[in-house]
Amino acid sequence: MQPRRNSTLIYGLLAGAWLLVVGWQVEEHQRVVEASKSDLRGSSHEIARTLGAVTRAMSFRGTLFQDRLDPVLKELVKVRTNALVNSSGLLAVSLLNAEGDPLISAGNTNLLSRETLGESERWSDTSVTFVLPIEGASFSSEGLTNEATVVIPHNPTNDPGRDFRRGPPPDGTNNPDFGPPGGYQSPFTNAAGQIVMPPPPNDMGDRPRGGYRRPPWMRGMSDAEFKTLVTTHELHGLVLAMSTENYRAICVHDLWLRFVIAFFAGMSAAGAGLALRNVSKTAQLQIRLVRASELNSHLKEMNLAAAGLAHETRNPLNIIRGLAQMLSKQTDAPPDIREKTRVIMDETDKVTAQLTEFINYSRPREVRRSKIALKSAFAEVLRTLNHDLEEKKLRVETGGEQLSIEADEQLLRQVLFNLLINAIQAVGEGGQIQIQAKRESAIEASLEIRDDGTGVSPEQRQEIFKPYFTTHQKGTGLGLAVVSQIVLAHGWEIQCLPNTPKGAIFRITHLKLAV
């Protein structure tokens, strides 16, 4: 119970460590996502600062003409087959007035919906929009301040007045306040549709209460028209639509990276768990092996004790048989005494045979290999069993090649003796037994003993090699068990197969040929 609790605790610790790694990777992924978003926000603020600096540089006395700002915005956002792409990921840009209405736009204006302008930051699957202020864009109730910028829609190609870029004013003066240097100096159209021409250079016009005079080209406007113009055209902020393709690529790449780390962490935890399990099983197997070794040693001691007991029991049995035989040979012994002495001798012979087989089975098999000619071994064993063969009038045929193998001579003869005794018991009077040796390869041979007796049923072909299993009334059940023991000690294999048309075949394979 204690090892199982320890294993459960260690498995729990491994699972907890893996969950910590997964949590760490999730946190790191969120950090990367936020860092990518911060990069996009930083890019948007950088673009806003750049546009603020550009508008201040291009404005003259708080006025910025749209036709001068259009090329800048279009250069910032380029159209390529209905998809706006540039190095900064900018898709669209729009300058806003104080009321949030667009003054001038460039790029894919479909991304700049009214819902988008209502939020400072809005994310979608393919883009993100930022609504940002422009530095220096402000409006006072008293009029333009020194930092305010008004975007004036103007198209110099349709200007009905003079383009004051091209030379000095009509009166020949060189007044620098007559128009913005390097800019378009054109008349302005008032609310009534009338063209308001710039006043003479000495007419400075009315000054608003803010202390800032109107530009010369706006002096022909009334205060109401001027305030309306400032309200609707004052540059207050901008909205940017930027692509999230690079952001999504970074997030997906980082997500796969975190997944791989978590996967390998899980594999490491699982591998550590399996290794722990194998170590635990190995330790348990080692404990079992030690216990089995102790039990085996105990069984060996028991086996030796049983073999010694069988050997000591056989001696008194021999004495009993000898006395019974002496009684049966006395001339004055009654017939019933002689009959009883014969029964005693028969039963004593049976017990002695069983004890002999038991001693043979319990004896350790130490193989001492030597070169043995198989046909010579067959002849010696058949000579020993000649009386049994003649009693049942059996025919024995030996065939095959003249082969010599490496084996223990005494153990090989015991194998042949037990197999032939088994065949003699299975065959009826006048039956036939065949002994054949055959070369299977350059280094191995096989041995077969065939009979035409009753045969062995399929379900008994593996059982007959177990101790005390027999199909004969007079059998001890240890003969084939001894054969199997000797065969295994030599590294051979034995099989019981059916013979055609009747009988059984005992085949021994993997006999090593002698050189």
Secondary structure by P-SEA (a helix, b strand, c coil): caaaaaaaaaaaaaaaaaaaaaaaaaaaaaaaaaaaaaaaaaaaaaaaaaaaaaaaaaccccbbbcccaaaaaaaacccccccccccccccbbbbbcccccccccccccccccaaaaaccccccccbbbbbbbbcccccccccccccbbbbbbcccccccccccccccccccccccccccccccbbbbbcccccccccccccccccccccccccccccccccaaaaaaaaaacccccbbbbbbaaaaaaaaaaaaaaaaaaaaaaaaaaaaaaaaaaaaaaaaaaaaaaaaaaaaaaaaaaaaaaaaaaaaaaaaaaaaaaaaaaaaaacccccaaaaaaaaaaaaaaaaaaaaaaaaaaaacbbbbbcccccaaaaaaaaaaaaaaaaaaabbbbbbbcccccccccaaaaaaaaaaaaaaaaaacccbbbbbbbbbbccccbbbbbbbbcccccccccccccccccccccccccccaaaaaaaaaaaacbbbbbbbcccbbbbbbbccccccc
